[in-house]
Amino acid sequence: MKIFRNNRDLSILPWDIRRNINITNRVTIVLAALTTLYSFILVFFFGWSVTSPYIIALVFFFILIRILNEYGHHNSSRLLFTIVPPLTILLLSLKAKITYPGSSDINYYDSRIILLAIIMSPGLVFSMHEKYKLLVSFGVGFLCIALFDPIHEQLSVGYYQRGFTGPSYFYINYLMVISFFVITSGIITLKRIIEKSEARQFQLQQNLEAKNSELVAASESIVQQNKEILSQREELRASQSKLEEAKRIVEHYNEELKIKIEEKSEELINANNELLRTNADLRQFSYTISHNLRGPIARLLGLTQLLKVEDKATDEDTKEVLNLITDTAHDFDNIIKDLNKIIDIQKELHKINEKVYFEDEWKKVKSIVLREWEHDITLHVNFEAPYIFIIRPFLQSILFNLTSNALKYRSPARKLELAIASKIEDNKIILSVTDNGLGMNLEAHRDKVFGLYKRFHTHTEGKGLGLYLVKTQVEAMNGSIEVFSELNEGTTFRIEFNIPEKIDGQVCYVSEFGSVYYNASSNTVGIVWQKQVTSEGYRHLFSKCREMVQLYNTPAVISDMRKQGNVSDEDQGWMVHSVLRDSIRNGLQNICGIYDPDQHNEAYRNKIEAVGKQEGIRIEFFTSKRKAEDWIEKNVARI
């Protein structure tokens, strides 16, 4: 029934009337449902009868009561609700008996029971102060019950007309009248008690509302005081906010200072460690100079002295002395070259990590070192970790020196077996080189294995430099090396490489106008321009980029031109026809540019794209770095 809108404001009515109206609405819905159920039961047991339409009409009557309440006809709706049902029941009883004079005895009792049930409705929908409405409602119900049998007798449809002669027949009518008074007196008594209780409750509620009003007045006074307090608190809060802001600034500066102190501390620790390593290297160099260089220099001095004192020396003698001088000079030169190699490693001339495949580097070393010995050696190669991010020349040198070392110190008593393996263990790359050669006594020489110019077997040629270079290169890449060996059993070198955290964005060169970087994961060289470039700066930085492409054989270049500024036509032509074509000849296959649409350098981009079409390479331009990197990664992966 929510579709009916109430056009009458119930809030202006007394509270008990509002309650009775709500009760009427609920009871009508219940009665409508029960009447519907009752009609189904009658049809089920007795079939469709003359009273069935009237019972169904009664359902719509209850719905009509609800509609009248919705439209504000509260008094008339409640009176109809209490008067119409008993009259309808009486009329339906008469209709049924007149239509079906020979019906069963039940038709003479069911109507009475329903009437007794309906006479309770006035007590539900009217208050005690609505006396006339209660009197009319209960009066109609009383008349329907008291005159039930007389009316039936008057219309010749009573029990006696059916031949019933027992005196109990009118006894039932008297019993119904007595039941009516019992029920109504009970309803009225209960109604009085309830309404008195509600009146007291209403009075208490009014008293409570009065107290609440006093409390509200007091609260308003307190609120006013609170406003003053809040105003003072706001002032305090403003002052506190300023203090907190000042505190945050101080904490920020303290945090920055802490970070800078940590960075400086780390730099000092690294510098101290580097100083310690440098001191150790200096001591080693001092030893090398004092011992290794002393010998060649002494021999040179002695040989030159012989040339001075041997006046009678023959040409053959002189020639022999000169040959000795030449050999000594070569020895001296080799020592100087060895020292330069070590210095180069310590200066980290090669510092860019590449994605290097062990198999590729091993093939190069194998073709150089083992080419003549391939049939005399049993090889076991297992690169479980296929690649590593590392400085490529260092890995080549490490494999070369360890393989050469195994070949030099092989055992004459058995065929050389050489095992090269790589694997991932504890987030590290492990490279191991194992042979079954002569081995060494580690208990006696463990501290000298990786020393400069240290040798433990004198029957073969060698300078004792290889293992020192290996250790120096491994440590330059923050790795570590261990040796396991037994005399006449063989030797194993185990190298642990840390997986580098930063393999992309490795800065190779920095200038005033930008920087050149290398991404190892995609094997890409990149340029980031920082400001309006000059002609000299433009050519210099692109030349460095070309060198990187040639050095690392990269298939892709990415150039961020957004801050490059204007470039002259002459410099553009130089880059396109010199740098770009040279790089393509060295294997460049993908070029990606990042540009700013507001710079209007479309002609420059067209020149680059034209060369790309001529040379058959892929060239794309984007306005964001993320899209450019995605494109590079996708295309390099297909190579």
C-alpha positions in Angstrom: 0.0 0.0 0.0 3.0 2.3 -0.2 1.7 3.6 -3.5 -0.9 5.7 -1.6 0.5 9.0 -0.4 -0.8 10.5 2.8 -2.1 14.0 2.1 -3.0 14.6 5.7 -0.4 15.6 8.3 -0.7 13.1 11.2 1.6 15.2 13.4 -1.2 17.6 14.3 -3.3 14.9 15.8 -3.1 13.7 19.4 -0.5 10.9 19.9 -3.1 8.3 20.9 -5.2 9.0 17.8 -2.1 8.6 15.6 -1.4 5.3 17.3 -4.9 4.0 16.7 -4.8 5.0 13.1 -1.5 3.1 12.7 -3.1 0.1 14.4 -6.1 0.3 12.1 -3.9 0.3 9.0 -2.0 -2.8 10.3 -5.1 -4.7 11.3 -6.9 -4.1 8.0 -3.9 -5.6 6.2 -4.0 -8.6 8.5 -7.8 -9.0 8.2 -7.5 -8.7 4.4 -5.0 -11.5 4.3 -7.1 -13.7 6.8 -10.3 -13.1 4.8 -8.5 -14.1 1.6 -7.3 -17.3 3.4 -10.8 -17.9 4.7 -12.4 -17.6 1.2 -9.9 -20.2 -0.1 -10.8 -22.6 2.8 -14.5 -22.2 2.1 -14.1 -22.8 -1.6 -11.8 -25.8 -0.9 -14.3 -27.5 1.5 -17.7 -26.4 0.0 -16.9 -25.1 -3.5 -18.0 -21.8 -4.9 -21.1 -20.5 -3.1 -23.4 -17.5 -3.1 -21.4 -15.9 -0.2 -18.0 -16.2 -1.9 -18.3 -12.9 -3.8 -19.3 -11.1 -0.6 -16.3 -12.5 1.3 -14.0 -11.4 -1.5 -15.7 -8.0 -1.5 -14.9 -7.8 2.2 -11.2 -8.1 1.3 -11.4 -5.0 -0.8 -13.4 -3.3 2.0 -10.4 -3.7 4.3 -8.1 -2.2 1.7 -10.6 0.7 1.3 -10.2 1.4 5.0 -6.5 1.8 4.5 -7.0 4.1 1.5 -9.4 6.3 3.6 -6.8 6.7 6.3 -4.2 7.6 3.7 -6.4 10.5 2.6 -7.2 11.7 6.1 -10.7 10.3 6.7 -9.6 8.8 10.0 -12.9 8.9 11.9 -15.2 7.6 9.2 -12.7 4.9 8.2 -12.5 3.5 11.8 -16.3 3.6 12.3 -16.8 1.7 9.0 -14.0 -0.7 10.1 -16.0 -1.6 13.3 -19.6 -1.5 12.0 -19.5 -3.0 8.5 -17.9 -6.4 9.3 -20.5 -7.5 11.9 -23.4 -6.4 9.7 -21.8 -8.1 6.7 -21.4 -11.4 8.6 -25.0 -11.3 9.7 -26.2 -10.6 6.2 -23.9 -13.3 4.7 -25.4 -15.8 7.2 -29.0 -14.9 6.2 -28.0 -15.1 2.5 -26.5 -18.5 2.9 -29.4 -19.9 4.8 -32.0 -18.5 2.5 -30.2 -19.7 -0.6 -29.3 -23.1 0.9 -32.2 -23.9 3.4 -31.0 -27.5 3.8 -27.3 -26.6 4.6 -25.5 -28.3 7.4 -25.6 -27.2 11.1 -22.2 -25.6 10.8 -23.7 -22.6 9.1 -25.7 -21.8 12.3 -22.5 -21.6 14.4 -19.6 -20.3 12.4 -21.1 -16.8 11.9 -21.6 -16.4 15.6 -17.9 -17.3 16.3 -16.7 -14.8 13.7 -19.0 -12.1 15.2 -17.4 -12.6 18.6 -13.9 -12.2 17.1 -14.9 -9.0 15.2 -16.4 -7.3 18.3 -12.9 -6.8 19.7 -12.0 -4.3 16.9 -13.4 -1.2 18.6 -11.0 -1.6 21.5 -8.1 -1.6 19.1 -9.0 1.5 17.0 -10.7 3.8 19.5 -9.5 5.4 22.7 -11.5 5.6 25.9 -12.2 9.3 25.5 -13.8 8.6 22.1 -16.9 7.3 24.0 -19.6 7.8 21.4 -17.6 6.0 18.8 -17.0 3.1 21.1 -20.6 3.0 22.1 -21.8 3.0 18.5 -19.3 0.3 17.5 -19.9 -2.0 20.5 -23.7 -1.4 20.1 -23.8 -2.6 16.5 -21.8 -5.6 17.5 -24.1 -6.4 20.4 -27.3 -6.1 18.3 -25.8 -8.4 15.6 -25.1 -11.1 18.3 -28.3 -10.6 20.4 -30.7 -10.5 17.4 -28.9 -13.2 15.5 -31.5 -15.9 16.2 -34.6 -13.7 16.3 -33.8 -12.3 12.9 -33.2 -15.8 11.5 -36.5 -16.9 13.0 -38.4 -13.9 11.6 -37.1 -14.7 8.1 -38.0 -18.4 8.6 -34.4 -19.6 8.3 -33.9 -20.4 12.0 -33.2 -23.7 13.6 -36.8 -24.4 14.5 -37.8 -24.1 10.8 -35.5 -27.1 10.3 -37.4 -29.1 12.8 -35.0 -28.6 15.8 -37.0 -28.6 19.1 -34.2 -28.8 21.7 -34.2 -26.0 24.4 -30.4 -25.6 24.0 -30.8 -23.8 20.8 -31.7 -20.4 22.4 -29.2 -21.3 25.2 -26.4 -20.8 22.6 -27.8 -17.3 21.8 -27.8 -16.4 25.5 -24.3 -17.8 25.8 -23.1 -15.6 22.9 -24.7 -12.5 24.5 -22.9 -13.3 27.8 -19.7 -13.9 26.0 -20.0 -10.5 24.3 -20.3 -8.7 27.7 -17.4 -10.7 29.1 -15.2 -9.8 26.1 -16.1 -6.2 25.9 -15.8 -5.6 29.7 -12.3 -7.2 29.5 -11.3 -5.1 26.5 -12.6 -1.9 28.2 -10.8 -2.7 31.5 -7.6 -3.5 29.8 -8.0 -0.4 27.6 -8.4 1.8 30.7 -5.3 0.4 32.4 -3.2 0.8 29.3 -4.3 4.3 28.6 -3.7 5.4 32.2 -0.3 4.0 32.0 0.3 5.7 28.7 -1.0 9.0 30.2 1.5 8.7 33.1 4.2 7.9 30.6 3.2 10.9 28.5 3.3 13.2 31.5 6.7 11.8 32.4 7.8 12.5 28.9 6.6 16.1 29.1 8.4 16.5 32.3 11.5 15.0 30.7 11.2 17.4 27.8 10.9 20.3 30.2 14.1 19.1 31.9 15.6 18.7 28.5 14.7 22.3 27.7 16.4 23.5 30.9 19.4 21.3 30.0 19.4 22.8 26.5 19.4 26.3 27.9 22.3 25.3 30.2 24.0 23.6 27.2 23.7 26.8 25.2 25.4 28.7 28.0 28.1 26.0 28.1 28.3 26.1 24.2 29.0 29.8 24.4 31.7 29.2 27.0 33.0 26.4 24.7 33.2 28.8 21.8 35.3 31.1 23.8 37.5 28.2 24.8 37.6 27.0 21.2 38.7 30.4 20.1 41.5 30.3 22.6 42.3 26.8 21.5 42.4 27.8 17.8 44.9 30.4 18.7 46.9 27.8 20.6 46.6 25.4 17.7 47.8 28.0 15.2 50.8 28.6 17.4 51.3 24.8 17.7 51.0 24.4 13.9 53.8 26.9 13.5 55.9 25.1 16.1 55.1 21.7 14.3 56.0 23.2 11.0 59.3 24.5 12.4 59.8 21.0 13.9 59.2 19.3 10.6 61.6 21.6 8.9 64.2 20.9 11.5 63.5 17.1 11.2 63.7 17.4 7.5 67.1 19.1 7.7 68.2 16.6 10.3 67.1 13.7 8.0 69.0 15.3 5.1 72.0 15.8 7.3 71.8 12.2 8.5 71.7 10.9 4.9 74.6 13.2 4.0 76.6 12.0 7.0 75.8 8.4 6.1 76.9 9.0 2.5 80.0 10.7 3.6 80.7 8.0 6.1 80.3 5.4 3.4 82.5 7.4 1.1 85.1 7.6 3.9 84.9 3.9 4.5 85.2 3.2 0.8 88.0 5.6 0.6 89.7 4.1 3.6 89.3 0.6 2.1 90.7 1.9 -1.2 93.6 3.5 0.6 94.3 0.2 2.4 94.2 -1.7 -0.9 96.4 1.0 -2.5 98.9 0.8 0.4 99.0 -3.0 0.0 99.5 -2.6 -3.8 102.2 0.0 -3.2 104.0 -2.4 -1.0 103.7 -5.0 -3.6 104.9 -2.6 -6.3 107.8 -1.7 -4.0 108.7 -5.3 -3.7 108.4 -5.8 -7.5 110.5 -2.8 -8.2 113.1 -3.7 -5.6 113.4 -7.3 -6.7 112.1 -7.9 -10.2 113.4 -4.7 -11.7 116.7 -4.9 -9.9 117.7 -8.0 -11.8 117.3 -6.7 -15.3 118.8 -3.4 -14.4 121.9 -5.1 -12.8 122.3 -7.2 -15.9 122.1 -4.2 -18.2 124.7 -2.4 -16.1 127.0 -5.4 -16.0 126.7 -6.0 -19.8 127.4 -2.4 -20.6 130.4 -2.5 -18.2 131.7 -5.5 -20.2 131.5 -3.5 -23.4 133.7 -0.9 -21.8 136.4 -3.1 -20.3 136.7 -5.7 -23.0 138.8 -3.7 -25.4 140.0 -6.9 -27.1 136.6 -8.4 -27.5 135.8 -9.8 -30.9 132.7 -8.9 -32.9 131.2 -12.2 -31.9 131.6 -11.4 -28.2 130.1 -8.0 -28.8 127.2 -9.4 -30.7 126.5 -11.9 -27.9 126.6 -9.1 -25.3 124.2 -7.0 -27.4 121.8 -10.0 -27.6 121.9 -10.4 -23.9 121.2 -6.6 -23.5 118.3 -6.9 -25.9 116.8 -9.9 -24.0 117.2 -8.1 -20.7 115.5 -5.0 -22.2 112.6 -7.1 -23.3 112.3 -8.6 -19.8 112.4 -5.1 -18.4 109.7 -4.0 -20.9 107.5 -6.9 -20.0 107.6 -6.1 -16.3 106.6 -2.5 -17.1 103.7 -3.7 -19.2 102.6 -6.1 -16.4 102.6 -3.2 -14.0 100.6 -1.0 -16.5 98.0 -3.8 -16.7 97.6 -3.9 -13.0 97.3 -0.1 -12.8 94.7 -0.1 -15.6 92.5 -2.6 -13.6 92.9 -0.6 -10.4 91.8 2.6 -12.2 88.7 0.7 -13.5 89.2 1.8 -17.1 86.5 -0.8 -18.1 83.6 -0.3 -15.7 80.4 -1.1 -17.7 78.6 -4.3 -17.0 77.4 -6.1 -20.1 75.1 -9.1 -20.6 77.8 -11.6 -21.4 77.1 -15.2 -22.3 79.7 -17.7 -20.9 79.4 -19.9 -24.0 80.5 -17.1 -26.3 83.5 -16.1 -24.2 84.5 -19.7 -23.7 84.6 -20.3 -27.4 86.9 -17.3 -27.9 89.3 -18.5 -25.1 89.1 -22.1 -26.3 90.1 -21.1 -29.9 93.1 -19.2 -28.6 94.4 -21.3 -25.7 93.4 -24.9 -26.5 93.4 -24.9 -30.3 96.6 -27.1 -30.6 95.8 -29.2 -27.5 92.1 -30.0 -28.2 92.6 -33.7 -28.9 94.8 -34.1 -25.8 92.3 -32.7 -23.3 89.0 -33.9 -22.0 86.6 -31.0 -21.6 83.5 -30.9 -19.3 81.6 -27.7 -20.0 78.3 -26.9 -18.2 77.0 -23.3 -18.1 73.9 -23.8 -16.0 73.9 -20.1 -15.5 74.0 -19.1 -19.2 74.9 -15.4 -18.8 76.2 -12.9 -16.4 76.2 -9.1 -16.2 79.9 -8.3 -16.0 82.8 -6.3 -17.5 83.4 -8.3 -20.7 87.2 -7.9 -20.9 87.6 -9.0 -17.3 85.7 -12.2 -17.9 87.8 -12.9 -21.0 91.0 -12.4 -19.1 89.8 -14.5 -16.1 88.9 -17.5 -18.4 92.1 -17.0 -20.4 94.4 -17.0 -17.4 92.7 -19.9 -15.5 92.6 -22.0 -18.7 96.3 -21.2 -19.5 97.2 -22.0 -15.9 95.6 -25.4 -16.2 97.3 -26.1 -19.4 100.8 -25.0 -18.2 100.6 -27.1 -15.0 99.1 -30.3 -16.4 100.4 -33.6 -15.1 102.7 -35.5 -17.5 101.4 -38.7 -15.9 97.8 -38.4 -17.1 95.6 -36.8 -19.7 94.4 -33.4 -18.7 90.7 -33.1 -17.7 89.4 -29.6 -17.6 85.9 -28.7 -16.2 84.3 -25.3 -16.7 81.0 -24.6 -15.1 78.7 -21.8 -14.0 75.6 -21.8 -11.8 73.4 -19.6 -9.6 73.8 -20.1 -5.9 72.4 -17.8 -3.1 71.7 -15.1 -5.6 75.3 -15.2 -6.8 76.9 -16.4 -10.0 79.4 -19.1 -9.3 82.2 -19.8 -11.9 84.4 -22.8 -11.3 87.5 -24.1 -13.2 88.8 -27.5 -12.2 91.7 -29.5 -13.5 93.5 -32.7 -12.6 97.0 -31.2 -13.0 100.0 -31.0 -10.7 98.2 -29.1 -7.9 99.9 -27.4 -5.1 100.6 -27.6 -1.4 98.1 -25.0 0.0 99.2 -25.5 3.6 102.6 -24.1 2.6 101.6 -21.6 -0.1 98.0 -20.5 0.5 98.9 -16.9 1.3 101.1 -16.7 -1.8 98.8 -18.2 -4.4 97.6 -14.9 -5.8 100.7 -12.9 -5.1 102.5 -10.9 -7.8 105.2 -12.9 -9.6 104.6 -16.0 -7.4 105.3 -19.4 -9.0 105.2 -22.9 -7.4 106.5 -24.9 -10.4 109.7 -23.9 -12.2 109.7 -26.5 -15.0 107.4 -24.5 -17.2 107.6 -20.9 -18.6 105.7 -18.2 -16.7 105.9 -15.0 -14.8 103.5 -15.6 -11.9 101.3 -12.8 -13.1 98.1 -14.6 -14.3 96.5 -15.5 -10.9 97.4 -12.1 -9.5 95.5 -10.5 -12.5 92.6 -12.8 -12.0 92.3 -11.9 -8.3 92.7 -8.2 -9.0 90.0 -8.3 -11.7 87.5 -10.3 -9.6 87.9 -8.0 -6.6 87.5 -4.9 -9.0 84.0 -6.3 -9.7 83.3 -6.8 -6.0 83.7 -10.6 -6.3 85.7 -13.2 -4.5 87.9 -16.1 -5.5 88.9 -19.3 -3.6 91.3 -22.0 -4.5 91.1 -25.7 -3.6 94.1 -27.9 -4.4 96.0 -31.0 -3.5 99.5 -31.8 -4.7 99.5 -34.2 -7.7 95.7 -34.3 -7.6 94.5 -31.1 -9.2 93.2 -27.6 -8.6 89.8 -25.9 -8.4 89.3 -22.2 -8.7 85.8 -21.0 -7.4 84.8 -17.4 -8.2 81.7 -15.8 -6.7 80.2 -12.8 -8.6 77.5 -10.6 -7.0 74.6 -10.0 -9.3 74.8 -6.2 -9.9 71.8 -4.2 -8.7 72.1 -1.5 -11.4 72.5 -2.8 -14.9 70.4 -0.2 -16.7 71.3 3.5 -16.9 75.0 2.9 -16.4 76.5 6.3 -17.1 79.6 5.9 -19.4 80.3 9.6 -20.1 79.1 12.9 -18.8 79.6 16.3 -20.4 78.2 19.8 -19.9 75.4 19.2 -22.4 74.4 15.6 -21.5 75.4 12.1 -20.8 75.9 8.7 -22.5 74.5 5.7 -20.7 74.3 1.9 -21.3 71.4 -0.5 -20.5 72.8 -4.0 -20.1 69.4 -5.7 -20.0 68.4 -4.5 -23.5 72.0 -3.9 -24.8 71.1 -0.3 -25.6 73.2 2.8 -25.7 71.4 6.0 -24.8 72.0 9.8 -24.8 70.2 12.3 -22.6 70.6 15.9 -23.6 70.5 18.4 -20.7 70.4 21.8 -22.3 70.8 23.8 -25.5 73.8 22.2 -27.1 76.7 23.9 -29.0 78.1 22.5 -32.3 81.2 21.3 -30.5 79.3 19.7 -27.6 76.8 18.1 -30.1 79.6 16.5 -32.1 81.6 15.5 -29.1 78.7 13.7 -27.4 77.6 11.9 -30.5 81.2 10.8 -31.1 81.2 9.2 -27.7 77.9 7.5 -28.5 79.4 6.1 -31.7 82.4 4.7 -29.7 80.0 3.0 -27.3 78.0 1.4 -30.1 81.3 0.1 -31.6 82.7 -1.0 -28.2 79.7 -2.9 -27.0 78.3 -3.9 -30.4 74.8 -2.6 -29.4 71.9 -3.1 -31.8 69.8 -0.2 -30.4 70.2 3.5 -29.5 67.8 5.8 -27.7 68.2 9.6 -27.8 66.2 11.9 -25.5 66.2 15.1 -27.5 63.7 17.1 -25.5 66.3 19.4 -23.9 68.7 19.4 -26.9 67.5 22.7 -28.3 68.2 23.8 -31.9 70.8 22.1 -34.0 72.2 23.6 -37.1 71.6 21.9 -40.5 75.4 21.3 -40.9 75.6 19.5 -37.5 72.4 17.5 -38.4 73.9 16.4 -41.7 77.2 15.4 -40.0 75.3 13.2 -37.5 73.1 11.6 -40.1 75.8 10.9 -42.7 78.7 10.2 -40.4 77.7 8.9 -37.0 74.5 7.2 -38.0 75.9 5.4 -41.0 79.0 4.3 -39.1 76.9 2.9 -36.3 74.7 1.0 -38.8 77.8 -0.5 -40.3 78.7 -1.7 -36.8 75.4 -3.5 -36.3 73.0 -0.8 -35.2 69.4 -1.9 -36.1 67.0 0.1 -33.9 66.9 3.8 -33.3 64.4 5.5 -31.0 64.1 9.2 -30.4 62.2 11.1 -27.7 61.2 14.6 -28.8 59.2 17.6 -27.6 56.4 18.5 -30.1 56.8 22.2 -29.2 60.4 22.2 -30.6 59.2 21.9 -34.2 62.2 19.7 -35.3 60.3 17.6 -37.8 62.8 18.2 -40.6 65.6 16.8 -38.4 63.5 13.7 -37.6 62.7 13.2 -41.3 66.4 13.2 -42.2 67.0 10.4 -39.6 64.0 8.4 -40.9 65.1 8.7 -44.5 68.5 7.2 -43.7 66.8 4.4 -41.8 64.6 3.5 -44.8 67.7 3.5 -47.0 69.7 1.3 -44.7 66.7 -1.0 -43.8 66.7 -0.3 -40.0 63.8 0.5 -37.6 63.4 4.1 -36.5 60.6 5.5 -34.3 60.0 8.7 -32.4 57.9 9.1 -29.2 57.1 11.9 -26.8 57.6 9.9 -23.6 60.5 7.9 -22.3 58.3 5.0 -21.1 56.9 4.4 -24.6 60.4 4.6 -26.2 61.9 2.1 -23.7 59.0 -0.3 -24.3 59.5 -0.1 -28.0 63.2 -0.7 -27.7 62.7 -3.7 -25.4 60.2 -5.2 -27.8 62.3 -4.8 -30.9 65.6 -5.8 -29.4 64.0 -8.9 -28.1 63.2 -10.0 -31.7 66.8 -9.8 -32.8 
